[in-house]
Amino acid sequence: RIMHNMEVHENQICFPEKVAFDIYQVFQMRYSLHKSVYTHKTARAIDCMIIDAMLKADPVLKIWERCQTMETFTYVTDSVVKEIERSKDPRLQESRNLIKNIQKRNLYAFA
């Protein structure tokens, strides 16, 4: 409903007053999700472990290079984690171990 009622006037995105409450709800939900899910200690631990796994895998998989242009960045998805998991390359062993620890819920502990 919000997108169908959106218009651009003089380089500004404008909405009719009838969708004001819908827009409020979107931002309220976004705030709520940040408070309860995105910053949850378990979610943060998993985020950090995935980042570490990708950093350790970067010399082999060239993840950073893939992120340098929008054309190649669009292909950097969750499939990178699967690529690490499936690989038999011994250089990716540390990354595979981190991913296995995530799956086993052996997560980083934060003080």
The 8 nearest C-alpha neighbors of each residue, nearest first, counted from 0:
[[1, 3, 2, 4, 18, 21, 5, 22],
 [0, 2, 4, 3, 18, 5, 21, 22],
 [3, 1, 5, 4, 0, 6, 14, 18],
 [2, 4, 0, 1, 5, 6, 14, 18],
 [5, 3, 1, 2, 14, 0, 6, 15],
 [6, 4, 14, 2, 3, 13, 1, 12],
 [7, 5, 13, 12, 14, 8, 4, 11],
 [6, 8, 12, 11, 13, 10, 9, 5],
 [9, 7, 11, 10, 6, 12, 13, 5],
 [8, 10, 11, 7, 12, 13, 6, 14],
 [9, 11, 8, 7, 12, 13, 6, 5],
 [12, 10, 8, 7, 9, 13, 6, 14],
 [11, 13, 7, 6, 8, 5, 10, 14],
 [14, 12, 6, 7, 5, 11, 8, 15],
 [15, 13, 5, 4, 16, 6, 18, 12],
 [14, 16, 17, 18, 4, 13, 19, 5],
 [15, 17, 19, 18, 14, 20, 13, 4],
 [16, 18, 15, 19, 20, 14, 21, 4],
 [19, 17, 21, 16, 20, 15, 1, 22],
 [20, 18, 22, 16, 21, 17, 23, 15],
 [19, 21, 23, 22, 18, 24, 17, 16],
 [22, 20, 24, 18, 23, 19, 25, 1],
 [23, 21, 25, 19, 24, 20, 18, 26],
 [22, 24, 20, 26, 21, 25, 27, 19],
 [25, 23, 27, 21, 22, 26, 28, 20],
 [26, 24, 22, 28, 27, 23, 29, 21],
 [25, 27, 29, 23, 28, 24, 30, 22],
 [26, 28, 24, 30, 29, 25, 23, 31],
 [29, 27, 31, 25, 30, 26, 24, 32],
 [28, 30, 26, 32, 27, 31, 25, 33],
 [31, 29, 27, 33, 28, 32, 26, 34],
 [30, 32, 28, 34, 33, 29, 35, 27],
 [33, 31, 29, 36, 35, 34, 30, 28],
 [34, 32, 37, 30, 31, 35, 36, 38],
 [33, 35, 31, 32, 38, 36, 30, 37],
 [34, 36, 32, 33, 39, 31, 37, 38],
 [37, 35, 39, 32, 38, 33, 34, 42],
 [36, 38, 33, 39, 42, 32, 35, 34],
 [39, 37, 36, 33, 34, 43, 40, 35],
 [38, 40, 36, 42, 41, 37, 35, 43],
 [41, 39, 43, 42, 44, 38, 109, 45],
 [42, 40, 44, 43, 39, 45, 106, 38],
 [41, 43, 45, 39, 44, 40, 46, 37],
 [42, 44, 46, 40, 41, 45, 38, 39],
 [45, 43, 41, 47, 46, 107, 42, 40],
 [44, 46, 48, 42, 47, 43, 49, 41],
 [47, 45, 43, 49, 44, 48, 42, 50],
 [48, 46, 50, 44, 45, 49, 51, 43],
 [47, 49, 51, 45, 50, 46, 52, 44],
 [48, 50, 52, 46, 51, 47, 45, 53],
 [49, 51, 47, 53, 48, 52, 54, 46],
 [52, 50, 48, 54, 49, 53, 47, 55],
 [53, 51, 94, 49, 55, 50, 54, 97],
 [52, 54, 56, 50, 55, 51, 57, 49],
 [53, 55, 51, 57, 56, 52, 50, 58],
 [54, 56, 52, 53, 57, 94, 51, 58],
 [57, 55, 53, 54, 59, 58, 91, 60],
 [56, 58, 61, 60, 62, 54, 59, 55],
 [59, 57, 61, 56, 60, 55, 54, 62],
 [60, 58, 57, 56, 61, 90, 91, 62],
 [59, 61, 57, 62, 56, 58, 83, 79],
 [60, 62, 57, 64, 63, 58, 59, 65],
 [63, 61, 65, 57, 64, 60, 66, 53],
 [64, 62, 66, 65, 61, 57, 67, 60],
 [65, 63, 66, 61, 62, 67, 68, 71],
 [64, 66, 62, 71, 63, 72, 67, 61],
 [67, 65, 72, 63, 64, 68, 71, 62],
 [66, 68, 64, 65, 72, 63, 69, 71],
 [69, 67, 70, 71, 66, 72, 65, 64],
 [68, 70, 72, 71, 73, 67, 66, 65],
 [69, 71, 68, 72, 73, 74, 67, 65],
 [70, 72, 65, 73, 69, 68, 74, 66],
 [73, 71, 66, 69, 75, 74, 65, 70],
 [72, 74, 71, 75, 70, 69, 76, 66],
 [73, 75, 72, 71, 76, 70, 65, 78],
 [76, 74, 72, 73, 79, 65, 77, 78],
 [77, 75, 78, 74, 79, 73, 80, 72],
 [78, 76, 79, 80, 81, 75, 82, 74],
 [77, 79, 81, 76, 80, 82, 75, 74],
 [80, 78, 82, 77, 81, 76, 83, 75],
 [81, 79, 83, 78, 82, 77, 84, 98],
 [82, 80, 78, 84, 83, 79, 85, 77],
 [81, 83, 79, 85, 80, 84, 78, 86],
 [82, 84, 80, 86, 81, 85, 95, 79],
 [83, 85, 81, 82, 95, 86, 80, 98],
 [86, 84, 82, 83, 81, 87, 95, 80],
 [85, 87, 83, 88, 84, 82, 91, 89],
 [86, 88, 89, 85, 91, 92, 84, 83],
 [87, 89, 90, 86, 91, 92, 59, 83],
 [88, 90, 92, 91, 87, 86, 93, 95],
 [91, 89, 88, 92, 59, 93, 56, 94],
 [92, 90, 94, 89, 93, 88, 56, 95],
 [91, 93, 95, 89, 94, 90, 96, 88],
 [94, 92, 96, 95, 91, 97, 55, 52],
 [93, 95, 52, 97, 91, 96, 92, 55],
 [96, 94, 92, 98, 93, 97, 84, 99],
 [95, 97, 99, 93, 94, 98, 100, 92],
 [96, 98, 100, 94, 99, 95, 52, 101],
 [97, 99, 101, 95, 100, 96, 102, 94],
 [100, 98, 96, 102, 101, 97, 95, 103],
 [99, 101, 105, 103, 97, 98, 102, 104],
 [102, 100, 104, 98, 99, 103, 105, 106],
 [101, 103, 99, 104, 100, 98, 105, 97],
 [102, 104, 100, 105, 101, 99, 106, 98],
 [105, 103, 101, 102, 106, 100, 99, 45],
 [106, 104, 100, 103, 101, 107, 102, 99],
 [107, 105, 104, 101, 44, 108, 100, 45],
 [106, 108, 44, 109, 105, 48, 45, 47],
 [109, 107, 106, 110, 44, 40, 41, 105],
 [108, 110, 107, 40, 44, 43, 41, 106],
 [109, 108, 107, 40, 44, 41, 43, 106]]
